[in-house]
């Protein structure tokens, strides 16, 4: 399965998604009776979901936002840039939860970024995701600088070796090490073909997703790619 989706075309991601972003929002009013675990804010309550995503916030929130995103998608990066802070304010109220599901667009860079982005587990998942998006231009710059010789060498590698090589060349490996993930742990995540194949299968099973970012509220797909559009949809539902 991994061999089918893996292709060494990191910059092809640029054409696979689109959209722009908009404005911020005021904090949502707290939900009566919704209290996070002692000593925590709802934004600190993060868990992996059965669908393979990571959810931030009250698991019983009446408004559940799910994003399918690619870490190599510029429109997804724009949503993170403009929406992450105001969205976490909504999550803090207990009224909204936010789940991110990696949607692999088919490049080695996308697979490497997704594998490393979840490598630290629930705690650092969202900070690392946000920072990956902020650092997206630097990753692209390094990937574009790969020589034809290096790319030719990668074509002769196994799929797992290709993912690790892209992580090294693009700077993803160094990036997560700087954020507290030991090199040995990061390399183990890149070599974890079982997890990567689950991500591939989750992407293939998401038949309603035709591009990134794609958003669902309480299971219903919404017509939105920017924070401004998502914010309007959340407000319409009482956020």
Rosetta silent file (secondary structure, phi, psi, omega in degrees, C-alpha in Angstrom):
SEQUENCE: XXXXXXXXXXXXXXXXXXXXXXXXXXXXXXXXXXXXXXXXXXXXXXXXXXXXXXXXXXXXXXXXXXXXXXXXXXXXXXXXXXXXXXXXXXXXXXXXXXXXXXXXXXXXXXXXXXXXXXXXXXXXXXXXXXXXXXXXXXXXXXXXXXXXXXXXXXXXXXXXXXXXXXXXXXXXXXXXXXXXXXXXXXXXXXXXXXXXXXXXXXXXXXXXXXXXXXXXXXXXXXXXXXXXXXXXXXXXXXX
SCORE:     score description
SCORE:     0.000 S_00000001
   1 L     0.000  -42.018 -177.585    0.000    0.000    0.000 S_00000001
   2 H   -63.544  -36.944 -177.992    2.796    2.389    0.922 S_00000001
   3 H   -65.656  -30.826 -178.292    4.502    1.854   -2.434 S_00000001
   4 H   -66.100  -41.593 -172.869    1.344    2.882   -4.286 S_00000001
   5 H   -90.553  -20.586 -173.813    1.064    6.301   -2.708 S_00000001
   6 L   -79.217  123.604  175.970    4.741    7.186   -2.292 S_00000001
   7 E  -143.582  135.076 -176.942    6.150    9.375   -5.056 S_00000001
   8 L   -85.026   75.414  177.307    9.193   11.601   -4.894 S_00000001
   9 L  -138.774   65.562 -170.768    7.516   14.767   -6.120 S_00000001
  10 H   -57.631  -37.569 -172.371    7.540   17.039   -3.057 S_00000001
  11 H   -83.198   -9.498  175.207    6.667   20.267   -4.816 S_00000001
  12 H   -61.300  -18.814  178.175    3.669   18.765   -6.618 S_00000001
  13 H   -59.420  -29.121 -174.317    1.812   19.458   -3.385 S_00000001
  14 H   -61.343  -29.595 -177.730    1.634   23.120   -4.327 S_00000001
  15 H   -93.166   -0.757 -171.461   -0.919   22.434   -7.037 S_00000001
  16 L   -94.431   -4.074 -179.279   -3.023   20.061   -4.993 S_00000001
  17 E  -148.142  162.548 -178.878   -4.774   22.529   -2.741 S_00000001
  18 L  -156.557  171.789  178.786   -6.013   26.079   -2.824 S_00000001
  19 L   128.511  170.285  176.166   -7.739   28.843   -0.903 S_00000001
  20 L  -134.089 -176.220 -174.895   -7.025   31.840    1.243 S_00000001
  21 L  -129.536  168.165 -173.797   -7.684   32.867    4.814 S_00000001
  22 L  -133.060 -131.152 -165.099   -9.527   35.586    6.684 S_00000001
  23 L   -97.157  172.748  179.759  -10.217   37.131   10.058 S_00000001
  24 L   -94.868 -179.462 -178.122  -10.040   36.145   13.710 S_00000001
  25 L  -134.134  163.435  173.334  -12.839   35.747   16.232 S_00000001
  26 L   -81.386  156.608  179.549  -13.713   36.704   19.774 S_00000001
  27 L   -58.777  141.509  177.051  -13.596   33.999   22.468 S_00000001
  28 L   -76.430  153.521  176.277  -16.654   31.789   22.624 S_00000001
  29 L   -70.462  138.138  179.945  -18.784   31.746   25.745 S_00000001
  30 L   -61.458  149.649  176.874  -17.992   28.741   27.987 S_00000001
  31 L   -82.658  128.509  179.013  -20.413   25.823   27.935 S_00000001
  32 L   -61.698  129.813  177.945  -22.277   25.446   31.194 S_00000001
  33 L    84.248   -6.339  179.269  -21.186   22.273   32.966 S_00000001
  34 L   -91.032  104.893 -176.209  -18.253   21.623   30.602 S_00000001
  35 L  -122.054  125.062  178.655  -15.232   21.392   32.860 S_00000001
  36 L   -70.738  166.047  176.710  -11.818   20.138   31.723 S_00000001
  37 L   -55.147  151.593 -176.872   -9.806   17.726   33.873 S_00000001
  38 L   -53.988  133.006  176.255   -8.280   19.278   36.997 S_00000001
  39 L    81.508    5.760 -178.494   -5.270   21.445   36.249 S_00000001
  40 L  -127.000  155.811  166.955   -5.886   21.574   32.494 S_00000001
  41 L   -97.673  159.531  179.146   -7.476   23.810   29.905 S_00000001
  42 H   -59.490  -31.213  179.645   -9.551   22.244   27.148 S_00000001
  43 H   -67.799  -15.549  178.530   -6.791   23.149   24.682 S_00000001
  44 H   -94.645   -4.765  179.675   -4.478   20.851   26.658 S_00000001
  45 L   -93.257  101.130 -174.882   -6.843   17.883   26.417 S_00000001
  46 E  -128.856  135.643  178.351   -5.644   16.069   23.288 S_00000001
  47 E  -146.548  154.544  175.255   -6.209   12.452   22.286 S_00000001
  48 E   -79.635  140.636 -178.107   -5.861   10.244   19.249 S_00000001
  49 L   -99.604  161.547  178.188   -9.181    9.261   17.679 S_00000001
  50 L   -59.552  -23.996 -179.725  -10.208    5.894   16.224 S_00000001
  51 L   -81.473   -3.009  177.756  -10.089    7.516   12.769 S_00000001
  52 L    94.324    3.380  176.178   -6.372    8.220   13.184 S_00000001
  53 L   -93.100 -176.860  173.160   -6.632   11.944   13.835 S_00000001
  54 E  -124.223  130.178 -176.948   -5.845   13.953   16.947 S_00000001
  55 E  -110.058  133.670  175.147   -8.609   15.856   18.731 S_00000001
  56 E  -107.667  131.158  172.291   -8.157   18.915   20.910 S_00000001
  57 L   113.119 -169.252 -178.316  -10.810   19.902   23.426 S_00000001
  58 L   -64.636  116.387 -179.480  -13.914   18.609   25.094 S_00000001
  59 L   -64.067  -18.354  178.145  -14.674   15.142   23.654 S_00000001
  60 L  -104.266   19.355  179.583  -18.371   15.836   24.311 S_00000001
  61 L   -58.554  138.623 -179.338  -18.351   19.282   22.700 S_00000001
  62 L   -70.300  -18.664  179.874  -21.631   19.929   20.870 S_00000001
  63 E  -120.297  113.936 -175.683  -19.737   21.327   17.876 S_00000001
  64 E  -113.397  112.199  178.662  -17.086   19.024   16.452 S_00000001
  65 E   -98.919  129.855  176.513  -14.826   20.432   13.734 S_00000001
  66 E  -122.395  130.684  174.355  -12.676   18.026   11.728 S_00000001
  67 E  -113.530  132.156  165.721  -10.030   19.136    9.249 S_00000001
  68 E   -98.977  116.540 -175.126   -8.442   16.913    6.634 S_00000001
  69 E  -136.449  152.083  172.617   -5.164   18.614    5.844 S_00000001
  70 L  -107.048  133.902 -178.527   -1.875   18.052    4.096 S_00000001
  71 L   -71.981   -9.131  175.167    1.229   19.436    5.782 S_00000001
  72 L  -103.255   11.578 -176.083    2.544   20.395    2.360 S_00000001
  73 L   -96.035  119.452  179.334   -0.567   22.350    1.369 S_00000001
  74 H   -61.255  -35.405  178.755   -0.203   26.177    1.300 S_00000001
  75 H   -67.719  -34.507  175.666   -3.947   26.714    1.827 S_00000001
  76 H   -66.131  -38.844  177.886   -3.779   24.493    4.912 S_00000001
  77 H   -64.663  -37.211  178.049   -0.840   26.576    6.132 S_00000001
  78 H   -65.981  -39.821  177.369   -2.884   29.745    5.604 S_00000001
  79 H   -62.743  -43.526  179.112   -5.727   28.278    7.650 S_00000001
  80 H   -63.052  -41.806 -178.920   -3.312   27.404   10.468 S_00000001
  81 H   -62.295  -45.306 -173.666   -1.762   30.856   10.347 S_00000001
  82 H   -92.172  -25.374 -172.031   -5.044   32.745   10.537 S_00000001
  83 H  -106.031  -18.646 -171.744   -7.257   30.287   12.345 S_00000001
  84 H   -60.458  -49.073 -176.741   -5.229   28.441   14.942 S_00000001
  85 H   -65.699  -51.197  179.160   -5.337   31.093   17.676 S_00000001
  86 H   -66.148  -29.929  177.657   -9.025   32.070   17.361 S_00000001
  87 H   -67.875  -39.863  177.561   -9.993   28.432   16.975 S_00000001
  88 H   -65.611  -27.588  174.584   -8.229   27.503   20.204 S_00000001
  89 H   -65.562  -39.831  176.216  -10.215   30.270   21.910 S_00000001
  90 H   -65.504  -41.817  179.449  -13.392   28.510   20.785 S_00000001
  91 H   -61.087  -37.047 -178.262  -12.014   25.177   21.980 S_00000001
  92 H   -59.807  -24.500 -178.629  -11.268   26.724   25.390 S_00000001
  93 L   -74.655  -16.847 -174.055  -14.994   27.258   25.923 S_00000001
  94 L    84.527   -4.445 -176.869  -15.717   23.525   25.821 S_00000001
  95 L   -87.037  -26.559 -175.582  -18.263   24.172   23.081 S_00000001
  96 E  -124.838  135.303  167.284  -16.007   23.291   20.134 S_00000001
  97 E  -113.314  154.785 -177.807  -13.550   20.456   19.621 S_00000001
  98 E  -130.350  121.694  178.135  -11.014   20.406   16.786 S_00000001
  99 E  -117.149  133.484  176.265   -9.668   17.267   15.191 S_00000001
 100 E  -110.573  130.117  176.486   -6.911   17.194   12.578 S_00000001
 101 E  -121.177  122.166  177.518   -6.555   14.226   10.247 S_00000001
 102 E   -65.191  130.098  176.955   -3.538   13.975    7.972 S_00000001
 103 L  -118.532  110.216 -172.000   -4.581   13.563    4.352 S_00000001
 104 L   -82.448  121.152 -177.868   -1.641   12.342    2.278 S_00000001
 105 L   -85.340   -6.375  171.196   -1.464   13.907   -1.160 S_00000001
 106 L   118.483   -1.699 -178.654    1.043   11.364   -2.423 S_00000001
 107 E  -101.549  158.208  175.349    4.559   12.729   -1.987 S_00000001
 108 H   -60.468  -34.714  179.901    7.403   11.456    0.166 S_00000001
 109 H   -64.711  -40.488 -179.146    7.517   14.843    1.875 S_00000001
 110 H   -65.393  -41.451  179.558    3.862   14.621    2.899 S_00000001
 111 H   -66.217  -44.757 -179.901    4.358   11.138    4.339 S_00000001
 112 H   -61.815  -44.240 -178.661    7.526   12.133    6.212 S_00000001
 113 H   -64.575  -40.951  179.962    5.890   15.241    7.671 S_00000001
 114 H   -66.925  -42.555 -179.697    2.793   13.324    8.803 S_00000001
 115 H   -62.799  -42.958 -179.025    4.853   10.539   10.381 S_00000001
 116 H   -76.642  -30.017 -178.978    7.038   12.978   12.287 S_00000001
 117 H   -65.263  -25.580  179.145    4.148   15.274   13.164 S_00000001
 118 L  -104.507    4.174 -172.286    2.513   12.538   15.243 S_00000001
 119 L   -66.376  -31.208 -178.627    5.766   11.079   16.548 S_00000001
 120 L   -84.593   -1.636 -179.322    5.626   12.882   19.901 S_00000001
 121 L    84.007 -167.081 -173.601    2.110   11.674   20.669 S_00000001
 122 H   -62.630  -41.331 -172.148   -0.883   13.799   21.735 S_00000001
 123 H   -52.907  -57.565 -177.353    0.903   16.400   23.893 S_00000001
 124 H   -91.650    7.254 -171.839    2.996   18.204   21.268 S_00000001
 125 H   -57.045  -53.634 -174.698    0.846   17.245   18.273 S_00000001
 126 H   -71.656  -41.708  174.668   -0.896   20.580   17.694 S_00000001
 127 H   -59.084  -41.603  179.356    2.081   22.871   18.491 S_00000001
 128 H   -66.368  -40.458  178.329    4.259   20.846   16.112 S_00000001
 129 H   -59.792  -48.168 -179.492    1.552   20.919   13.429 S_00000001
 130 H   -60.996  -43.364 -178.613    1.189   24.695   13.685 S_00000001
 131 H   -70.611  -31.858  174.083    4.963   25.194   13.595 S_00000001
 132 H   -61.493  -43.550  178.353    5.327   22.843   10.625 S_00000001
 133 H   -64.339  -40.331  179.245    2.901   25.008    8.697 S_00000001
 134 H   -63.834  -30.818 -176.973    4.758   28.165    9.721 S_00000001
 135 L   -93.386    5.116 -174.574    8.008   26.591    8.509 S_00000001
 136 H   -53.224  -44.687  179.915    6.499   25.300    5.253 S_00000001
 137 H   -59.980  -35.227  179.137    8.403   27.697    2.931 S_00000001
 138 H   -68.879  -38.859  175.757   11.727   26.586    4.398 S_00000001
 139 H   -61.405  -46.270 -179.682   10.855   22.926    3.871 S_00000001
 140 H   -60.194  -41.802 -178.478    9.922   23.652    0.243 S_00000001
 141 H   -60.132  -43.417 -179.245   13.142   25.584   -0.305 S_00000001
 142 H   -70.162  -38.134  178.862   15.263   22.673    0.857 S_00000001
 143 H   -66.532  -39.110  178.988   13.272   20.123   -1.141 S_00000001
 144 H   -67.798  -22.572 -178.883   13.529   22.208   -4.291 S_00000001
 145 L   -83.053   -4.385  178.554   17.300   22.382   -3.796 S_00000001
 146 L   -61.710  132.430 -179.118   17.677   18.602   -4.070 S_00000001
 147 L   -76.659  157.573  175.248   19.975   17.775   -6.965 S_00000001
 148 H   -57.702  -31.661  179.544   18.959   15.382   -9.746 S_00000001
 149 H   -64.943  -43.385  179.301   21.678   13.053   -8.480 S_00000001
 150 H   -64.926  -43.411  179.852   20.121   12.875   -5.004 S_00000001
 151 H   -63.984  -36.640  177.880   16.662   12.302   -6.457 S_00000001
 152 H   -65.798  -39.120  177.404   18.031    9.534   -8.678 S_00000001
 153 H   -61.917  -39.861 -179.209   19.597    7.859   -5.650 S_00000001
 154 H   -64.841  -32.160 -178.342   16.260    7.960   -3.843 S_00000001
 155 H   -63.663  -22.740  179.743   14.512    6.190   -6.700 S_00000001
 156 L   -91.996    1.745 -179.826   16.644    3.129   -5.973 S_00000001
 157 L   -89.439  162.315  170.967   15.705    3.090   -2.271 S_00000001
 158 L   -69.997  161.031  178.278   12.919    1.145   -0.597 S_00000001
 159 H   -53.900  -43.196 -179.514    9.774    3.173    0.240 S_00000001
 160 H   -64.385  -39.485  178.448   10.761    3.385    3.927 S_00000001
 161 H   -66.881  -35.930  178.150   14.262    4.545    3.000 S_00000001
 162 H   -62.931  -44.100  179.914   12.804    7.152    0.665 S_00000001
 163 H   -59.608  -44.549  179.718   10.637    8.608    3.444 S_00000001
 164 H   -65.514  -41.406 -179.649   13.649    8.932    5.736 S_00000001
 165 H   -63.701  -40.777  177.816   15.786   10.451    2.981 S_00000001
 166 H   -65.044  -39.241  178.250   13.119   13.059    2.203 S_00000001
 167 H   -62.136  -36.973  177.974   12.847   13.877    5.913 S_00000001
 168 H   -71.388  -48.874 -176.362   16.587   14.474    6.012 S_00000001
 169 H   -65.777  -38.021 -177.064   16.781   16.459    2.782 S_00000001
 170 H   -82.331  -11.062  179.840   13.728   18.599    3.567 S_00000001
 171 L    90.960    3.792 -178.920   14.781   19.409    7.122 S_00000001
 172 H   -66.026  -38.626 -178.760   11.832   17.657    8.795 S_00000001
 173 H   -64.059  -46.778  178.058   14.064   15.424   10.878 S_00000001
 174 H   -62.856  -38.659 -178.053   16.071   18.334   12.207 S_00000001
 175 H   -58.442  -49.357 -177.384   12.867   20.302   12.808 S_00000001
 176 H   -73.605  -29.465  175.377   11.325   17.765   15.208 S_00000001
 177 H   -61.962  -38.269  178.987   14.630   17.194   16.986 S_00000001
 178 L   -68.171  -13.359 -179.115   14.687   20.902   17.795 S_00000001
 179 L  -112.308   26.456  167.977   11.253   20.446   19.374 S_00000001
 180 L    93.725    4.066  177.966   12.199   17.719   21.803 S_00000001
 181 L   -96.461  115.304 -178.180   11.846   14.513   19.801 S_00000001
 182 L   -58.843  149.333 -177.187   15.105   12.503   20.017 S_00000001
 183 H   -57.061  -43.341 -178.696   16.663   11.514   16.694 S_00000001
 184 H   -61.459  -40.367  178.631   16.335    7.786   17.406 S_00000001
 185 H   -66.194  -42.481 -179.801   12.624    8.195   18.153 S_00000001
 186 H   -63.537  -42.456  179.308   12.084   10.287   15.027 S_00000001
 187 H   -66.340  -34.902  176.952   13.848    7.747   12.821 S_00000001
 188 H   -64.627  -38.573  177.871   11.779    4.965   14.349 S_00000001
 189 H   -65.377  -39.922  178.953    8.607    6.868   13.442 S_00000001
 190 H   -66.184  -30.035 -178.847    9.807    7.310    9.858 S_00000001
 191 L   -90.870   -0.370 -176.794   10.495    3.570    9.642 S_00000001
 192 L   -81.060   83.267 -175.300    7.138    2.609   11.186 S_00000001
 193 H   -65.595  -28.298  179.569    5.507    1.278    8.033 S_00000001
 194 H   -63.751  -45.464  178.261    2.449    0.008    9.919 S_00000001
 195 H   -64.887  -42.687 -179.415    1.546    3.540   11.077 S_00000001
 196 H   -63.692  -40.068  178.390    2.263    4.994    7.653 S_00000001
 197 H   -66.560  -32.437  174.602    0.076    2.395    5.978 S_00000001
 198 H   -65.193  -38.476  177.173   -2.740    3.260    8.408 S_00000001
 199 H   -65.339  -40.676  177.736   -2.377    6.901    7.349 S_00000001
 200 H   -61.915  -45.825 -179.437   -2.477    5.849    3.700 S_00000001
 201 H   -64.099  -40.372  178.504   -5.605    3.763    4.291 S_00000001
 202 H   -62.159  -37.282  176.637   -7.295    6.593    6.199 S_00000001
 203 H   -65.032  -45.795 -178.989   -6.594    8.862    3.225 S_00000001
 204 H   -66.049  -31.915 -178.714   -8.009    6.331    0.780 S_00000001
 205 H   -77.936  -17.050 -177.641  -11.094    5.790    2.953 S_00000001
 206 L   -82.638   68.938 -171.291  -11.862    9.534    3.116 S_00000001
 207 L   -69.650  -19.101  178.537  -13.859    9.412   -0.108 S_00000001
 208 L   -81.229  -10.520 -177.561  -15.667   12.702    0.564 S_00000001
 209 L   -92.415  118.672 -179.433  -12.372   14.567    0.626 S_00000001
 210 L  -111.266   -8.046  178.650  -11.368   15.824   -2.812 S_00000001
 211 L  -169.620  172.812 -179.601   -8.755   18.388   -1.786 S_00000001
 212 E  -123.273  144.975   -4.773   -7.136   20.021    1.195 S_00000001
 213 L   -77.894  149.970  171.276   -8.094   21.555    3.450 S_00000001
 214 E  -122.715  139.450 -173.876  -11.513   19.927    3.791 S_00000001
 215 E  -124.837  142.686  176.371  -13.695   20.611    6.820 S_00000001
 216 E  -130.450  137.104  173.656  -16.568   18.767    8.477 S_00000001
 217 E  -118.357  119.612 -177.035  -18.783   19.990   11.319 S_00000001
 218 L    50.386   40.072  175.743  -20.617   17.247   13.196 S_00000001
 219 L    88.487   -9.593 -178.524  -20.024   14.945   10.252 S_00000001
 220 E   -99.750  128.011  177.882  -21.302   17.323    7.573 S_00000001
 221 E   -69.920  136.224  179.066  -18.870   18.627    4.972 S_00000001
 222 E  -112.038  154.458 -179.356  -18.856   22.420    4.722 S_00000001
 223 L   -87.217   86.254 -174.777  -17.949   24.585    1.750 S_00000001
 224 L  -157.208  144.070  170.193  -14.880   26.230    3.207 S_00000001
 225 L  -130.943  -21.869 -176.705  -11.116   26.441    2.812 S_00000001
 226 L  -103.953  163.202  176.417  -10.246   29.604    4.751 S_00000001
 227 H   -62.695  -40.257 -179.136  -10.554   30.467    8.428 S_00000001
 228 H   -57.344  -42.309 -179.919  -13.060   33.203    7.626 S_00000001
 229 H   -70.907  -41.280  178.710  -15.355   30.654    5.974 S_00000001
 230 H   -65.641  -41.988  178.393  -14.909   28.049    8.710 S_00000001
 231 H   -58.188  -43.418 -179.538  -15.506   30.675   11.391 S_00000001
 232 H   -62.422  -41.221 -179.844  -18.782   31.697    9.719 S_00000001
 233 H   -67.061  -38.228  177.357  -19.920   28.055    9.608 S_00000001
 234 H   -65.785  -42.723  179.730  -19.032   27.540   13.260 S_00000001
 235 H   -62.664  -38.728 -179.969  -20.881   30.714   14.266 S_00000001
 236 H   -62.157  -25.864 -178.519  -23.971   29.566   12.350 S_00000001
 237 L   -97.327    7.121  172.413  -23.941   26.443   14.516 S_00000001
 238 L   100.058   11.582  179.856  -23.685   28.378   17.752 S_00000001
 239 L   -71.356    0.000    0.000  -19.953   28.569   18.437 S_00000001
